[in-house]
Amino acid sequence: MKLSRLVFIIAAVIVGVWLLGLLLKAAAWLINGLVYIAAIILIIGLIGRYLEKRRKPGKPTYKSNVIDIDGK
């Protein structure tokens, strides 16, 4: 194997590893950003569900011993 070909292969491997590192950094940055966005959406959803539950009086979650006189 010629020395120039060996140097070219080593340089190509170094550049390939460097590009792979950049690709993995970009993927990590994207996933990290999506985690923050998902957390914000989850918090907004939980707050919205809490406020919606507070507005609508629903059935109590416990059994009540109170007798309803009106029968409603």
CHARMM-style PDB file with segment names, atoms N, HN, CA, C and O in Angstrom:
ATOM      1  N   MET     1       0.852  -1.164   0.000  1.00  0.00      PROA
ATOM      2  CA  MET     1       0.000   0.000   0.000  1.00  0.00      PROA
ATOM      3  C   MET     1       0.905   1.235   0.000  1.00  0.00      PROA
ATOM      4  O   MET     1       1.878   1.323   0.749  1.00  0.00      PROA
ATOM      5  N   LYS     2       0.551   2.170  -0.855  1.00  0.00      PROA
ATOM      6  HN  LYS     2      -0.239   2.099  -1.463  1.00  0.00      PROA
ATOM      7  CA  LYS     2       1.347   3.386  -0.949  1.00  0.00      PROA
ATOM      8  C   LYS     2       1.098   4.260   0.275  1.00  0.00      PROA
ATOM      9  O   LYS     2       0.035   4.208   0.894  1.00  0.00      PROA
ATOM     10  N   LEU     3       2.077   5.041   0.599  1.00  0.00      PROA
ATOM     11  HN  LEU     3       2.940   5.083   0.097  1.00  0.00      PROA
ATOM     12  CA  LEU     3       1.979   5.943   1.750  1.00  0.00      PROA
ATOM     13  C   LEU     3       0.907   6.998   1.518  1.00  0.00      PROA
ATOM     14  O   LEU     3       0.184   7.340   2.454  1.00  0.00      PROA
ATOM     15  N   SER     4       0.780   7.521   0.316  1.00  0.00      PROA
ATOM     16  HN  SER     4       1.368   7.243  -0.444  1.00  0.00      PROA
ATOM     17  CA  SER     4      -0.227   8.554   0.048  1.00  0.00      PROA
ATOM     18  C   SER     4      -1.642   7.992   0.223  1.00  0.00      PROA
ATOM     19  O   SER     4      -2.528   8.685   0.723  1.00  0.00      PROA
ATOM     20  N   ARG     5      -1.852   6.736  -0.188  1.00  0.00      PROA
ATOM     21  HN  ARG     5      -1.132   6.173  -0.594  1.00  0.00      PROA
ATOM     22  CA  ARG     5      -3.174   6.111  -0.015  1.00  0.00      PROA
ATOM     23  C   ARG     5      -3.463   5.886   1.465  1.00  0.00      PROA
ATOM     24  O   ARG     5      -4.597   6.088   1.901  1.00  0.00      PROA
ATOM     25  N   LEU     6      -2.479   5.478   2.238  1.00  0.00      PROA
ATOM     26  HN  LEU     6      -1.558   5.314   1.883  1.00  0.00      PROA
ATOM     27  CA  LEU     6      -2.645   5.276   3.675  1.00  0.00      PROA
ATOM     28  C   LEU     6      -2.988   6.585   4.371  1.00  0.00      PROA
ATOM     29  O   LEU     6      -3.864   6.619   5.235  1.00  0.00      PROA
ATOM     30  N   VAL     7      -2.301   7.662   3.998  1.00  0.00      PROA
ATOM     31  HN  VAL     7      -1.589   7.634   3.296  1.00  0.00      PROA
ATOM     32  CA  VAL     7      -2.587   8.980   4.588  1.00  0.00      PROA
ATOM     33  C   VAL     7      -3.997   9.415   4.229  1.00  0.00      PROA
ATOM     34  O   VAL     7      -4.707   9.971   5.068  1.00  0.00      PROA
ATOM     35  N   PHE     8      -4.414   9.167   2.979  1.00  0.00      PROA
ATOM     36  HN  PHE     8      -3.837   8.716   2.298  1.00  0.00      PROA
ATOM     37  CA  PHE     8      -5.763   9.521   2.551  1.00  0.00      PROA
ATOM     38  C   PHE     8      -6.816   8.740   3.338  1.00  0.00      PROA
ATOM     39  O   PHE     8      -7.827   9.313   3.745  1.00  0.00      PROA
ATOM     40  N   ILE     9      -6.596   7.451   3.558  1.00  0.00      PROA
ATOM     41  HN  ILE     9      -5.774   6.986   3.228  1.00  0.00      PROA
ATOM     42  CA  ILE     9      -7.554   6.633   4.319  1.00  0.00      PROA
ATOM     43  C   ILE     9      -7.634   7.113   5.765  1.00  0.00      PROA
ATOM     44  O   ILE     9      -8.728   7.209   6.321  1.00  0.00      PROA
ATOM     45  N   ILE    10      -6.509   7.410   6.373  1.00  0.00      PROA
ATOM     46  HN  ILE    10      -5.620   7.332   5.922  1.00  0.00      PROA
ATOM     47  CA  ILE    10      -6.505   7.907   7.755  1.00  0.00      PROA
ATOM     48  C   ILE    10      -7.231   9.243   7.845  1.00  0.00      PROA
ATOM     49  O   ILE    10      -8.006   9.471   8.774  1.00  0.00      PROA
ATOM     50  N   ALA    11      -6.982  10.126   6.881  1.00  0.00      PROA
ATOM     51  HN  ALA    11      -6.353   9.940   6.126  1.00  0.00      PROA
ATOM     52  CA  ALA    11      -7.660  11.431   6.871  1.00  0.00      PROA
ATOM     53  C   ALA    11      -9.166  11.250   6.679  1.00  0.00      PROA
ATOM     54  O   ALA    11      -9.957  11.941   7.321  1.00  0.00      PROA
ATOM     55  N   ALA    12      -9.569  10.328   5.802  1.00  0.00      PROA
ATOM     56  HN  ALA    12      -8.926   9.766   5.281  1.00  0.00      PROA
ATOM     57  CA  ALA    12     -10.992  10.079   5.575  1.00  0.00      PROA
ATOM     58  C   ALA    12     -11.659   9.528   6.835  1.00  0.00      PROA
ATOM     59  O   ALA    12     -12.791   9.896   7.149  1.00  0.00      PROA
ATOM     60  N   VAL    13     -10.964   8.651   7.554  1.00  0.00      PROA
ATOM     61  HN  VAL    13     -10.045   8.353   7.298  1.00  0.00      PROA
ATOM     62  CA  VAL    13     -11.516   8.103   8.802  1.00  0.00      PROA
ATOM     63  C   VAL    13     -11.674   9.210   9.840  1.00  0.00      PROA
ATOM     64  O   VAL    13     -12.686   9.264  10.538  1.00  0.00      PROA
ATOM     65  N   ILE    14     -10.688  10.086   9.945  1.00  0.00      PROA
ATOM     66  HN  ILE    14      -9.866  10.042   9.378  1.00  0.00      PROA
ATOM     67  CA  ILE    14     -10.757  11.188  10.915  1.00  0.00      PROA
ATOM     68  C   ILE    14     -11.910  12.118  10.580  1.00  0.00      PROA
ATOM     69  O   ILE    14     -12.660  12.515  11.472  1.00  0.00      PROA
ATOM     70  N   VAL    15     -12.065  12.472   9.315  1.00  0.00      PROA
ATOM     71  HN  VAL    15     -11.456  12.149   8.590  1.00  0.00      PROA
ATOM     72  CA  VAL    15     -13.167  13.351   8.911  1.00  0.00      PROA
ATOM     73  C   VAL    15     -14.508  12.654   9.123  1.00  0.00      PROA
ATOM     74  O   VAL    15     -15.472  13.293   9.544  1.00  0.00      PROA
ATOM     75  N   GLY    16     -14.583  11.357   8.838  1.00  0.00      PROA
ATOM     76  HN  GLY    16     -13.800  10.838   8.496  1.00  0.00      PROA
ATOM     77  CA  GLY    16     -15.824  10.605   9.054  1.00  0.00      PROA
ATOM     78  C   GLY    16     -16.225  10.561  10.516  1.00  0.00      PROA
ATOM     79  O   GLY    16     -17.398  10.731  10.847  1.00  0.00      PROA
ATOM     80  N   VAL    17     -15.260  10.334  11.390  1.00  0.00      PROA
ATOM     81  HN  VAL    17     -14.307  10.196  11.121  1.00  0.00      PROA
ATOM     82  CA  VAL    17     -15.551  10.314  12.831  1.00  0.00      PROA
ATOM     83  C   VAL    17     -15.974  11.695  13.307  1.00  0.00      PROA
ATOM     84  O   VAL    17     -16.869  11.822  14.142  1.00  0.00      PROA
ATOM     85  N   TRP    18     -15.328  12.734  12.773  1.00  0.00      PROA
ATOM     86  HN  TRP    18     -14.601  12.631  12.095  1.00  0.00      PROA
ATOM     87  CA  TRP    18     -15.691  14.107  13.143  1.00  0.00      PROA
ATOM     88  C   TRP    18     -17.118  14.420  12.693  1.00  0.00      PROA
ATOM     89  O   TRP    18     -17.881  15.025  13.446  1.00  0.00      PROA
ATOM     90  N   LEU    19     -17.490  14.016  11.471  1.00  0.00      PROA
ATOM     91  HN  LEU    19     -16.870  13.524  10.859  1.00  0.00      PROA
ATOM     92  CA  LEU    19     -18.850  14.245  10.984  1.00  0.00      PROA
ATOM     93  C   LEU    19     -19.869  13.447  11.789  1.00  0.00      PROA
ATOM     94  O   LEU    19     -20.966  13.934  12.064  1.00  0.00      PROA
ATOM     95  N   LEU    20     -19.513  12.232  12.166  1.00  0.00      PROA
ATOM     96  HN  LEU    20     -18.622  11.836  11.943  1.00  0.00      PROA
ATOM     97  CA  LEU    20     -20.404  11.429  13.006  1.00  0.00      PROA
ATOM     98  C   LEU    20     -20.614  12.103  14.364  1.00  0.00      PROA
ATOM     99  O   LEU    20     -21.724  12.110  14.895  1.00  0.00      PROA
ATOM    100  N   GLY    21     -19.544  12.665  14.919  1.00  0.00      PROA
ATOM    101  HN  GLY    21     -18.642  12.660  14.488  1.00  0.00      PROA
ATOM    102  CA  GLY    21     -19.671  13.398  16.183  1.00  0.00      PROA
ATOM    103  C   GLY    21     -20.590  14.597  16.052  1.00  0.00      PROA
ATOM    104  O   GLY    21     -21.404  14.858  16.938  1.00  0.00      PROA
ATOM    105  N   LEU    22     -20.467  15.335  14.942  1.00  0.00      PROA
ATOM    106  HN  LEU    22     -19.806  15.123  14.222  1.00  0.00      PROA
ATOM    107  CA  LEU    22     -21.360  16.478  14.717  1.00  0.00      PROA
ATOM    108  C   LEU    22     -22.812  16.029  14.584  1.00  0.00      PROA
ATOM    109  O   LEU    22     -23.719  16.674  15.109  1.00  0.00      PROA
ATOM    110  N   LEU    23     -23.024  14.922  13.881  1.00  0.00      PROA
ATOM    111  HN  LEU    23     -22.286  14.398  13.454  1.00  0.00      PROA
ATOM    112  CA  LEU    23     -24.370  14.394  13.709  1.00  0.00      PROA
ATOM    113  C   LEU    23     -24.976  13.983  15.046  1.00  0.00      PROA
ATOM    114  O   LEU    23     -26.145  14.260  15.312  1.00  0.00      PROA
ATOM    115  N   LEU    24     -24.188  13.329  15.880  1.00  0.00      PROA
ATOM    116  HN  LEU    24     -23.238  13.104  15.663  1.00  0.00      PROA
ATOM    117  CA  LEU    24     -24.691  12.920  17.196  1.00  0.00      PROA
ATOM    118  C   LEU    24     -24.955  14.122  18.096  1.00  0.00      PROA
ATOM    119  O   LEU    24     -25.915  14.117  18.867  1.00  0.00      PROA
ATOM    120  N   LYS    25     -24.113  15.153  18.006  1.00  0.00      PROA
ATOM    121  HN  LYS    25     -23.333  15.157  17.380  1.00  0.00      PROA
ATOM    122  CA  LYS    25     -24.356  16.368  18.784  1.00  0.00      PROA
ATOM    123  C   LYS    25     -25.643  17.044  18.344  1.00  0.00      PROA
ATOM    124  O   LYS    25     -26.413  17.522  19.178  1.00  0.00      PROA
ATOM    125  N   ALA    26     -25.883  17.088  17.033  1.00  0.00      PROA
ATOM    126  HN  ALA    26     -25.257  16.700  16.356  1.00  0.00      PROA
ATOM    127  CA  ALA    26     -27.118  17.691  16.519  1.00  0.00      PROA
ATOM    128  C   ALA    26     -28.335  16.891  16.979  1.00  0.00      PROA
ATOM    129  O   ALA    26     -29.355  17.473  17.349  1.00  0.00      PROA
ATOM    130  N   ALA    27     -28.236  15.567  16.959  1.00  0.00      PROA
ATOM    131  HN  ALA    27     -27.407  15.094  16.659  1.00  0.00      PROA
ATOM    132  CA  ALA    27     -29.342  14.726  17.415  1.00  0.00      PROA
ATOM    133  C   ALA    27     -29.605  14.931  18.908  1.00  0.00      PROA
ATOM    134  O   ALA    27     -30.759  14.996  19.333  1.00  0.00      PROA
ATOM    135  N   ALA    28     -28.554  15.031  19.690  1.00  0.00      PROA
ATOM    136  HN  ALA    28     -27.617  14.978  19.344  1.00  0.00      PROA
ATOM    137  CA  ALA    28     -28.716  15.262  21.130  1.00  0.00      PROA
ATOM    138  C   ALA    28     -29.341  16.626  21.388  1.00  0.00      PROA
ATOM    139  O   ALA    28     -30.184  16.766  22.274  1.00  0.00      PROA
ATOM    140  N   TRP    29     -28.936  17.625  20.624  1.00  0.00      PROA
ATOM    141  HN  TRP    29     -28.252  17.511  19.904  1.00  0.00      PROA
ATOM    142  CA  TRP    29     -29.501  18.966  20.780  1.00  0.00      PROA
ATOM    143  C   TRP    29     -30.989  18.953  20.441  1.00  0.00      PROA
ATOM    144  O   TRP    29     -31.795  19.568  21.139  1.00  0.00      PROA
ATOM    145  N   LEU    30     -31.349  18.250  19.369  1.00  0.00      PROA
ATOM    146  HN  LEU    30     -30.694  17.750  18.802  1.00  0.00      PROA
ATOM    147  CA  LEU    30     -32.745  18.166  18.960  1.00  0.00      PROA
ATOM    148  C   LEU    30     -33.583  17.439  20.005  1.00  0.00      PROA
ATOM    149  O   LEU    30     -34.667  17.903  20.359  1.00  0.00      PROA
ATOM    150  N   ILE    31     -33.096  16.315  20.499  1.00  0.00      PROA
ATOM    151  HN  ILE    31     -32.216  15.939  20.212  1.00  0.00      PROA
ATOM    152  CA  ILE    31     -33.836  15.557  21.510  1.00  0.00      PROA
ATOM    153  C   ILE    31     -33.966  16.366  22.794  1.00  0.00      PROA
ATOM    154  O   ILE    31     -35.024  16.360  23.425  1.00  0.00      PROA
ATOM    155  N   ASN    32     -32.914  17.053  23.183  1.00  0.00      PROA
ATOM    156  HN  ASN    32     -32.055  17.057  22.671  1.00  0.00      PROA
ATOM    157  CA  ASN    32     -32.951  17.878  24.389  1.00  0.00      PROA
ATOM    158  C   ASN    32     -33.992  18.987  24.252  1.00  0.00      PROA
ATOM    159  O   ASN    32     -34.738  19.262  25.192  1.00  0.00      PROA
ATOM    160  N   GLY    33     -34.042  19.612  23.100  1.00  0.00      PROA
ATOM    161  HN  GLY    33     -33.436  19.389  22.336  1.00  0.00      PROA
ATOM    162  CA  GLY    33     -35.038  20.655  22.866  1.00  0.00      PROA
ATOM    163  C   GLY    33     -36.448  20.098  22.877  1.00  0.00      PROA
ATOM    164  O   GLY    33     -37.364  20.736  23.396  1.00  0.00      PROA
ATOM    165  N   LEU    34     -36.633  18.912  22.308  1.00  0.00      PROA
ATOM    166  HN  LEU    34     -35.889  18.394  21.886  1.00  0.00      PROA
ATOM    167  CA  LEU    34     -37.962  18.307  22.299  1.00  0.00      PROA
ATOM    168  C   LEU    34     -38.417  17.914  23.697  1.00  0.00      PROA
ATOM    169  O   LEU    34     -39.611  17.955  23.993  1.00  0.00      PROA
ATOM    170  N   VAL    35     -37.489  17.540  24.548  1.00  0.00      PROA
ATOM    171  HN  VAL    35     -36.519  17.507  24.308  1.00  0.00      PROA
ATOM    172  CA  VAL    35     -37.858  17.197  25.933  1.00  0.00      PROA
ATOM    173  C   VAL    35     -38.400  18.430  26.649  1.00  0.00      PROA
ATOM    174  O   VAL    35     -39.393  18.342  27.371  1.00  0.00      PROA
ATOM    175  N   TYR    36     -37.752  19.581  26.453  1.00  0.00      PROA
ATOM    176  HN  TYR    36     -36.945  19.653  25.867  1.00  0.00      PROA
ATOM    177  CA  TYR    36     -38.248  20.818  27.069  1.00  0.00      PROA
ATOM    178  C   TYR    36     -39.623  21.193  26.519  1.00  0.00      PROA
ATOM    179  O   TYR    36     -40.506  21.600  27.274  1.00  0.00      PROA
ATOM    180  N   ILE    37     -39.804  21.058  25.216  1.00  0.00      PROA
ATOM    181  HN  ILE    37     -39.086  20.727  24.603  1.00  0.00      PROA
ATOM    182  CA  ILE    37     -41.100  21.374  24.622  1.00  0.00      PROA
ATOM    183  C   ILE    37     -42.179  20.427  25.145  1.00  0.00      PROA
ATOM    184  O   ILE    37     -43.291  20.862  25.448  1.00  0.00      PROA
ATOM    185  N   ALA    38     -41.862  19.149  25.252  1.00  0.00      PROA
ATOM    186  HN  ALA    38     -40.959  18.796  25.006  1.00  0.00      PROA
ATOM    187  CA  ALA    38     -42.827  18.172  25.770  1.00  0.00      PROA
ATOM    188  C   ALA    38     -43.181  18.470  27.226  1.00  0.00      PROA
ATOM    189  O   ALA    38     -44.338  18.328  27.622  1.00  0.00      PROA
ATOM    190  N   ALA    39     -42.204  18.877  28.017  1.00  0.00      PROA
ATOM    191  HN  ALA    39     -41.265  18.992  27.695  1.00  0.00      PROA
ATOM    192  CA  ALA    39     -42.474  19.216  29.420  1.00  0.00      PROA
ATOM    193  C   ALA    39     -43.391  20.425  29.516  1.00  0.00      PROA
ATOM    194  O   ALA    39     -44.299  20.447  30.347  1.00  0.00      PROA
ATOM    195  N   ILE    40     -43.169  21.421  28.681  1.00  0.00      PROA
ATOM    196  HN  ILE    40     -42.431  21.403  28.006  1.00  0.00      PROA
ATOM    197  CA  ILE    40     -44.016  22.619  28.695  1.00  0.00      PROA
ATOM    198  C   ILE    40     -45.439  22.254  28.277  1.00  0.00      PROA
ATOM    199  O   ILE    40     -46.399  22.712  28.897  1.00  0.00      PROA
ATOM    200  N   ILE    41     -45.587  21.434  27.231  1.00  0.00      PROA
ATOM    201  HN  ILE    41     -44.808  21.063  26.727  1.00  0.00      PROA
ATOM    202  CA  ILE    41     -46.920  21.021  26.788  1.00  0.00      PROA
ATOM    203  C   ILE    41     -47.624  20.214  27.869  1.00  0.00      PROA
ATOM    204  O   ILE    41     -48.826  20.377  28.079  1.00  0.00      PROA
ATOM    205  N   LEU    42     -46.888  19.347  28.554  1.00  0.00      PROA
ATOM    206  HN  LEU    42     -45.912  19.215  28.383  1.00  0.00      PROA
ATOM    207  CA  LEU    42     -47.470  18.548  29.635  1.00  0.00      PROA
ATOM    208  C   LEU    42     -47.958  19.443  30.779  1.00  0.00      PROA
ATOM    209  O   LEU    42     -49.055  19.239  31.300  1.00  0.00      PROA
ATOM    210  N   ILE    43     -47.158  20.419  31.164  1.00  0.00      PROA
ATOM    211  HN  ILE    43     -46.267  20.584  30.741  1.00  0.00      PROA
ATOM    212  CA  ILE    43     -47.551  21.330  32.245  1.00  0.00      PROA
ATOM    213  C   ILE    43     -48.779  22.130  31.851  1.00  0.00      PROA
ATOM    214  O   ILE    43     -49.693  22.292  32.658  1.00  0.00      PROA
ATOM    215  N   ILE    44     -48.818  22.637  30.613  1.00  0.00      PROA
ATOM    216  HN  ILE    44     -48.075  22.505  29.957  1.00  0.00      PROA
ATOM    217  CA  ILE    44     -49.979  23.398  30.149  1.00  0.00      PROA
ATOM    218  C   ILE    44     -51.219  22.508  30.130  1.00  0.00      PROA
ATOM    219  O   ILE    44     -52.303  22.944  30.518  1.00  0.00      PROA
ATOM    220  N   GLY    45     -51.063  21.267  29.682  1.00  0.00      PROA
ATOM    221  HN  GLY    45     -50.183  20.913  29.367  1.00  0.00      PROA
ATOM    222  CA  GLY    45     -52.194  20.339  29.669  1.00  0.00      PROA
ATOM    223  C   GLY    45     -52.716  20.037  31.058  1.00  0.00      PROA
ATOM    224  O   GLY    45     -53.928  19.988  31.268  1.00  0.00      PROA
ATOM    225  N   LEU    46     -51.819  19.836  32.006  1.00  0.00      PROA
ATOM    226  HN  LEU    46     -50.835  19.876  31.835  1.00  0.00      PROA
ATOM    227  CA  LEU    46     -52.250  19.562  33.382  1.00  0.00      PROA
ATOM    228  C   LEU    46     -52.967  20.759  33.996  1.00  0.00      PROA
ATOM    229  O   LEU    46     -53.970  20.595  34.690  1.00  0.00      PROA
ATOM    230  N   ILE    47     -52.461  21.949  33.746  1.00  0.00      PROA
ATOM    231  HN  ILE    47     -51.646  22.082  33.182  1.00  0.00      PROA
ATOM    232  CA  ILE    47     -53.116  23.156  34.260  1.00  0.00      PROA
ATOM    233  C   ILE    47     -54.488  23.317  33.616  1.00  0.00      PROA
ATOM    234  O   ILE    47     -55.463  23.649  34.290  1.00  0.00      PROA
ATOM    235  N   GLY    48     -54.556  23.079  32.297  1.00  0.00      PROA
ATOM    236  HN  GLY    48     -53.764  22.809  31.750  1.00  0.00      PROA
ATOM    237  CA  GLY    48     -55.845  23.183  31.606  1.00  0.00      PROA
ATOM    238  C   GLY    48     -56.856  22.181  32.132  1.00  0.00      PROA
ATOM    239  O   GLY    48     -58.024  22.517  32.328  1.00  0.00      PROA
ATOM    240  N   ARG    49     -56.413  20.955  32.361  1.00  0.00      PROA
ATOM    241  HN  ARG    49     -55.464  20.682  32.202  1.00  0.00      PROA
ATOM    242  CA  ARG    49     -57.316  19.935  32.895  1.00  0.00      PROA
ATOM    243  C   ARG    49     -57.783  20.298  34.305  1.00  0.00      PROA
ATOM    244  O   ARG    49     -58.944  20.080  34.651  1.00  0.00      PROA
ATOM    245  N   TYR    50     -56.882  20.849  35.115  1.00  0.00      PROA
ATOM    246  HN  TYR    50     -55.939  21.026  34.833  1.00  0.00      PROA
ATOM    247  CA  TYR    50     -57.247  21.251  36.476  1.00  0.00      PROA
ATOM    248  C   TYR    50     -58.286  22.364  36.441  1.00  0.00      PROA
ATOM    249  O   TYR    50     -59.275  22.324  37.173  1.00  0.00      PROA
ATOM    250  N   LEU    51     -58.052  23.369  35.576  1.00  0.00      PROA
ATOM    251  HN  LEU    51     -57.249  23.402  34.982  1.00  0.00      PROA
ATOM    252  CA  LEU    51     -59.005  24.479  35.485  1.00  0.00      PROA
ATOM    253  C   LEU    51     -60.340  24.013  34.934  1.00  0.00      PROA
ATOM    254  O   LEU    51     -61.384  24.485  35.381  1.00  0.00      PROA
ATOM    255  N   GLU    52     -60.333  23.106  33.983  1.00  0.00      PROA
ATOM    256  HN  GLU    52     -59.484  22.723  33.619  1.00  0.00      PROA
ATOM    257  CA  GLU    52     -61.582  22.583  33.428  1.00  0.00      PROA
ATOM    258  C   GLU    52     -62.355  21.796  34.489  1.00  0.00      PROA
ATOM    259  O   GLU    52     -63.582  21.865  34.557  1.00  0.00      PROA
ATOM    260  N   LYS    53     -61.636  21.066  35.295  1.00  0.00      PROA
ATOM    261  HN  LYS    53     -60.639  21.010  35.240  1.00  0.00      PROA
ATOM    262  CA  LYS    53     -62.288  20.285  36.347  1.00  0.00      PROA
ATOM    263  C   LYS    53     -62.877  21.203  37.426  1.00  0.00      PROA
ATOM    264  O   LYS    53     -63.913  20.891  38.012  1.00  0.00      PROA
ATOM    265  N   ARG    54     -62.219  22.323  37.680  1.00  0.00      PROA
ATOM    266  HN  ARG    54     -61.377  22.577  37.204  1.00  0.00      PROA
ATOM    267  CA  ARG    54     -62.725  23.257  38.685  1.00  0.00      PROA
ATOM    268  C   ARG    54     -63.979  23.967  38.207  1.00  0.00      PROA
ATOM    269  O   ARG    54     -64.852  24.286  39.014  1.00  0.00      PROA
ATOM    270  N   ARG    55     -64.084  24.220  36.901  1.00  0.00      PROA
ATOM    271  HN  ARG    55     -63.374  23.961  36.245  1.00  0.00      PROA
ATOM    272  CA  ARG    55     -65.242  24.948  36.369  1.00  0.00      PROA
ATOM    273  C   ARG    55     -66.499  24.096  36.384  1.00  0.00      PROA
ATOM    274  O   ARG    55     -67.575  24.597  36.710  1.00  0.00      PROA
ATOM    275  N   LYS    56     -66.389  22.830  36.043  1.00  0.00      PROA
ATOM    276  HN  LYS    56     -65.515  22.422  35.778  1.00  0.00      PROA
ATOM    277  CA  LYS    56     -67.548  21.949  35.960  1.00  0.00      PROA
ATOM    278  C   LYS    56     -67.711  21.180  37.263  1.00  0.00      PROA
ATOM    279  O   LYS    56     -66.863  20.361  37.616  1.00  0.00      PROA
ATOM    280  N   PRO    57     -68.791  21.441  37.973  1.00  0.00      PROA
ATOM    281  CA  PRO    57     -69.009  20.612  39.164  1.00  0.00      PROA
ATOM    282  C   PRO    57     -69.468  19.226  38.720  1.00  0.00      PROA
ATOM    283  O   PRO    57     -70.488  19.087  38.046  1.00  0.00      PROA
ATOM    284  N   GLY    58     -68.730  18.239  39.090  1.00  0.00      PROA
ATOM    285  HN  GLY    58     -67.901  18.353  39.638  1.00  0.00      PROA
ATOM    286  CA  GLY    58     -69.059  16.873  38.698  1.00  0.00      PROA
ATOM    287  C   GLY    58     -69.514  16.063  39.889  1.00  0.00      PROA
ATOM    288  O   GLY    58     -69.752  16.588  40.977  1.00  0.00      PROA
ATOM    289  N   LYS    59     -69.628  14.785  39.655  1.00  0.00      PROA
ATOM    290  HN  LYS    59     -69.435  14.359  38.771  1.00  0.00      PROA
ATOM    291  CA  LYS    59     -69.997  13.900  40.747  1.00  0.00      PROA
ATOM    292  C   LYS    59     -68.848  13.842  41.742  1.00  0.00      PROA
ATOM    293  O   LYS    59     -67.682  13.857  41.350  1.00  0.00      PROA
ATOM    294  N   PRO    60     -69.171  13.776  43.017  1.00  0.00      PROA
ATOM    295  CA  PRO    60     -68.088  13.657  43.985  1.00  0.00      PROA
ATOM    296  C   PRO    60     -67.392  12.304  43.833  1.00  0.00      PROA
ATOM    297  O   PRO    60     -68.003  11.309  43.443  1.00  0.00      PROA
ATOM    298  N   THR    61     -66.126  12.300  44.145  1.00  0.00      PROA
ATOM    299  HN  THR    61     -65.630  13.109  44.462  1.00  0.00      PROA
ATOM    300  CA  THR    61     -65.352  11.073  44.011  1.00  0.00      PROA
ATOM    301  C   THR    61     -65.523  10.157  45.223  1.00  0.00      PROA
ATOM    302  O   THR    61     -65.025   9.031  45.225  1.00  0.00      PROA
ATOM    303  N   TYR    62     -66.206  10.621  46.225  1.00  0.00      PROA
ATOM    304  HN  TYR    62     -66.611  11.535  46.223  1.00  0.00      PROA
ATOM    305  CA  TYR    62     -66.433   9.824  47.417  1.00  0.00      PROA
ATOM    306  C   TYR    62     -67.926   9.571  47.547  1.00  0.00      PROA
ATOM    307  O   TYR    62     -68.728  10.292  46.954  1.00  0.00      PROA
ATOM    308  N   LYS    63     -68.310   8.556  48.314  1.00  0.00      PROA
ATOM    309  HN  LYS    63     -67.659   7.970  48.795  1.00  0.00      PROA
ATOM    310  CA  LYS    63     -69.730   8.285  48.536  1.00  0.00      PROA
ATOM    311  C   LYS    63     -70.242   9.217  49.623  1.00  0.00      PROA
ATOM    312  O   LYS    63     -69.691   9.308  50.720  1.00  0.00      PROA
ATOM    313  N   SER    64     -71.294   9.888  49.276  1.00  0.00      PROA
ATOM    314  HN  SER    64     -71.742   9.814  48.385  1.00  0.00      PROA
ATOM    315  CA  SER    64     -71.858  10.838  50.224  1.00  0.00      PROA
ATOM    316  C   SER    64     -73.076  10.206  50.896  1.00  0.00      PROA
ATOM    317  O   SER    64     -73.855   9.506  50.249  1.00  0.00      PROA
ATOM    318  N   ASN    65     -73.231  10.452  52.173  1.00  0.00      PROA
ATOM    319  HN  ASN    65     -72.598  11.021  52.699  1.00  0.00      PROA
ATOM    320  CA  ASN    65     -74.379   9.956  52.928  1.00  0.00      PROA
ATOM    321  C   ASN    65     -75.504  10.978  52.977  1.00  0.00      PROA
ATOM    322  O   ASN    65     -76.502  10.774  53.667  1.00  0.00      PROA
ATOM    323  N   VAL    66     -75.348  12.072  52.252  1.00  0.00      PROA
ATOM    324  HN  VAL    66     -74.537  12.238  51.691  1.00  0.00      PROA
ATOM    325  CA  VAL    66     -76.347  13.125  52.255  1.00  0.00      PROA
ATOM    326  C   VAL    66     -77.483  12.721  51.318  1.00  0.00      PROA
ATOM    327  O   VAL    66     -77.237  12.263  50.202  1.00  0.00      PROA
ATOM    328  N   ILE    67     -78.714  12.889  51.767  1.00  0.00      PROA
ATOM    329  HN  ILE    67     -78.914  13.261  52.674  1.00  0.00      PROA
ATOM    330  CA  ILE    67     -79.890  12.552  50.957  1.00  0.00      PROA
ATOM    331  C   ILE    67     -80.318  13.809  50.230  1.00  0.00      PROA
ATOM    332  O   ILE    67     -80.473  14.865  50.842  1.00  0.00      PROA
ATOM    333  N   ASP    68     -80.509  13.696  48.923  1.00  0.00      PROA
ATOM    334  HN  ASP    68     -80.383  12.837  48.426  1.00  0.00      PROA
ATOM    335  CA  ASP    68     -80.933  14.825  48.110  1.00  0.00      PROA
ATOM    336  C   ASP    68     -82.444  14.916  48.148  1.00  0.00      PROA
ATOM    337  O   ASP    68     -83.134  14.013  47.676  1.00  0.00      PROA
ATOM    338  N   ILE    69     -82.966  16.004  48.708  1.00  0.00      PROA
ATOM    339  HN  ILE    69     -82.405  16.738  49.091  1.00  0.00      PROA
ATOM    340  CA  ILE    69     -84.399  16.165  48.880  1.00  0.00      PROA
ATOM    341  C   ILE    69     -85.089  16.408  47.540  1.00  0.00      PROA
ATOM    342  O   ILE    69     -86.189  15.906  47.310  1.00  0.00      PROA
ATOM    343  N   ASP    70     -84.459  17.162  46.668  1.00  0.00      PROA
ATOM    344  HN  ASP    70     -83.565  17.569  46.854  1.00  0.00      PROA
ATOM    345  CA  ASP    70     -85.072  17.491  45.385  1.00  0.00      PROA
ATOM    346  C   ASP    70     -85.084  16.302  44.439  1.00  0.00      PROA
ATOM    347  O   ASP    70     -85.878  16.290  43.498  1.00  0.00      PROA
ATOM    348  N   GLY    71     -84.259  15.327  44.643  1.00  0.00      PROA
ATOM    349  HN  GLY    71     -83.614  15.336  45.408  1.00  0.00      PROA
ATOM    350  CA  GLY    71     -84.184  14.153  43.795  1.00  0.00      PROA
ATOM    351  C   GLY    71     -83.432  14.392  42.493  1.00  0.00      PROA
ATOM    352  O   GLY    71     -83.580  13.630  41.537  1.00  0.00      PROA
ATOM    353  N   LYS    72     -82.645  15.425  42.457  1.00  0.00      PROA
ATOM    354  HN  LYS    72     -82.526  16.043  43.233  1.00  0.00      PROA
ATOM    355  CA  LYS    72     -81.882  15.726  41.243  1.00  0.00      PROA
ATOM    356  C   LYS    72     -80.542  15.052  41.283  1.00  0.00      PROA
ATOM    357  OT1 LYS    72     -79.755  15.188  40.346  1.00  0.00      PROA
TER     358      LYS     72
END
